[in-house]
Amino acid sequence: MVVTATGCGAGQAAKTDTSPFSVPVGDVPVGGGKVFAERGTVVTQPNAGEFHAFSAKCTHAGCTVKGIVKGQILCPCHGSSFNAADGAVISGPAEKPLAARTVTVAGAELQIS
């Protein structure tokens, strides 16, 4: 699947693979998260042992989110931010939450689907 960005988000487009994948639990820091841009996914751990996964595609203009700071998933294109625990919009211009993905803890691995 090819994700395309519009407007001033040009250059943010990336080819992404949204098929199921796994990552080590240790790759996702407590109180933060990690963006797997090549997988079109952001995985967060707002509290120890609490994992969430969302589409990394901002719902405003399709840019790829870039980081997680102070419980917020940040989009660099237009300044939208999303809650790291539920993907809800904290500040726009995005109006819709990030789409949730399923994350399952399997020992020392996180299974994302």
C-alpha positions, 0 to 999 in steps of 0.5 A: 500500500502506498500512503500519499501526503497532501498539502505541505505534508509533501515529502512525508509519503511513504510506502508502508506494509500494514501486514501483521508483525512483531517487535520486542517489548523492550523496543517500546519505552514506558511513557512513550512509544515508537513509530514503525513508519515502514509498517504504517504503525505507532506502538505506545506504552503509556503505563508499564505493561499497557500497550496500544497500536495505531495507524501512523497515518495522521487523519488530517492530511495523511502524513506519518506521525513522527514521535511520542512526547508526554503522552501525545503522538505528534504529527509534524506536518500541521501540528495535530496531536493524538492521545497515546492511550486511545488515539483520540485527537488532542489538538487539530487540525485533525478531527478524527482519531488514529485508527486502532490496530490490535496489539497482543503481548506474547512473552517478550514480543508484541504481536501487531495486527 
